[in-house]
Amino acid sequence: QVQLVESGGGLVQPGGSLRLSCLASGFTFSSYAMSWYRQAPGKERELVAAITLGGGTTRYADSVKGRFTISRDNAKNTLYLQMDRLQSNDTGVYYCKRGNDWGQGTQVTVSS
């Protein structure tokens, strides 16, 4: 059974940083590309960042380029999202995704 469990969300001031983690189980993590999505209140879910199975190629939404970094540790079955210089419009629920499987999400709130 595929499980994706996100953690690391919270309340942070504008300009601050957070690191999200997604612990994967139930499948061979190193064999799959992974991605992070987010959903802001009243908006559709959107792709934030994606990474290939080996971690050699990444891509980002234009809104987070230069501020967010996606990475993975295949030995630990864990996907990461380092978020720096956070802005209020980064607020939302962040989800880890593999194919059609989603985690439960972790809330990120950027506010002073």
Secondary structure, 3 states (H helix, E strand, C coil): CCEEEEECCEEECCCCCEEEEEEEECCCHHHCCEEEEEECCCCCCEEEEEECCCCCCEEECCCCCCCEEEEEECCCCEEEEEECCCCHHHCEEEEEEECCEECCCEEEEECC
